[in-house]
Amino acid sequence: MNKKLLLAIPIILSLIGGLAYADDVNVTSQVSKSMSAIFQYIAVDFGTLSKDTVSNAPTPDNTVGEYNVTVDTNYEYKFTANATDFDDGLGHNFDVANLQMDAEPVAGDLSYVGAYTMDHSDTIIANNLDPSVTTLYLGYWLSIPATQYASSYYSTNSCTVANV
Amino acid sequence: MKKILVILLGMFVLLSFASLVKGCSLSAIFNFSSVDFGVLSENSINNSALNLDGIYNATIDTDCSYQISANGTVFDDGSGHTFDIGNLTMDSDTSPINFTTQQGNVKTGAKSASVWHIANTSAWLQKDNLPSTICNLSVQMYGGAGGPNTLVGVSIDGNYIGQIFFSGASAYYNSTTSSSCYAVTDGNFTFSLSGGRALSDTDSLGDFDSGQQVYADYYGFTYLYANISYDYSNIIPKVLSSSPQIIDTYSSSITDNFFGFWLSIPAMQYASTYSSTVPITYANV
């Protein structure tokens, strides 16, 4: 008898009380990558250099932070660069491999030791940079071959900032 | 012992009868289990899911009024990146078509002499065409004031929208816009003006339903034009949070509920795939 009574009570209560139904909905979205980069310099001038010298820094010096790019992105990114051979327009030139580049979130960390030798094709200078790095500093070093003809030489340096 | 048994049996019958009379039954069949917004851009607002397709719906069978409530978890990519559930809004309606947002009619009117009124040349918003919600109301006025500088206040159904400034006697153009949404509860709304110079009660009101014109008797203007535009929608989405909140309440005769979802992505939100769990609950009220 007691067992039947105990069984009856919850049935009655469930009939009196309000009912509720619930379901879990999974809401998903993929946020796309976005990127903007503003280069804060347009030229790097090494001034007057002597032949047969290595790893000359430009003026102003790299560690001042003169050469930098402002990056606004929501994903990891990389910095790549290539360059043309140095040419004076009068038939004299020297190889782009004499130019080295480095990229660091802190200008003071730029170092010739960690720099990359430039090539006609893209070289990754910095990779997997965190999106919190919104200013990337670039460093340049130039070596002059031993018998290089005295003249003014130019190279076009193409830099790319892109999400990885 | 037998007496007690009879009494208990009697109580059981009574309670069962009471439950049949006063109790509510409810069943809800969810016809969807996920909402995929696809690929969205950071710093974008109110991206719509496939709301108009009507694929997010539930079938209800109940004999009492009921309410829908929902909450949600933080959007998470499982790799340490998140954004707040408050970026997700949702609403329900009896038809998915009501999730559309449209640009409202633009009303244009012109004044002659000292009485300005919006002419009947354009199709006036009729009562049965009125949406239940009007947002982003914009009122533009162009006129030449015969008197000194004047401020004109603009209201819709008593909700103050803003003021429009007219300077001097030369032709002047200005406008005011409100990004708020206003509920249209009775199928019509009233556009009214008030301002630096007194407008009579009768002349400063125009009822879009009955009068089908808006006019204001204002001697200071030699001429005046007005454009009224708005966005309208039948929805005011509810911002979700971690705790349940009521989305809508329906009578038992409403057996099909359609859901709409909108998602905003914060600026510079890390590019990844995010998910949130949104429990939707039906309960009798």
Interface residues (C-beta under 8 A of the other chain):
Chain A: M1 L5 A8 I12 L15 I16 G17 G18 L19 A20 Y21 A22 D23 D24 V25 N26 V27 T28 S29 Q30 V31 S32 K33 S34 D72 T73 N74 Y75 P131 N163
Chain B: L5 L8 F12 L15 S16 A18 S19 L20 K22 G23 C24 S25 L26 S27 A28 F30 F32 S33 S34 V35 D36 F37 G38 V39 L40 S41 E42 N43 N47 Y56 A58 C64 G72 F75 L88 F261 L263 I265 M268 Q269 Y270 A271 S272 T273 Y274 S275 S276 T277 V278 P279 I280 T281 Y282 A283 N284 V285
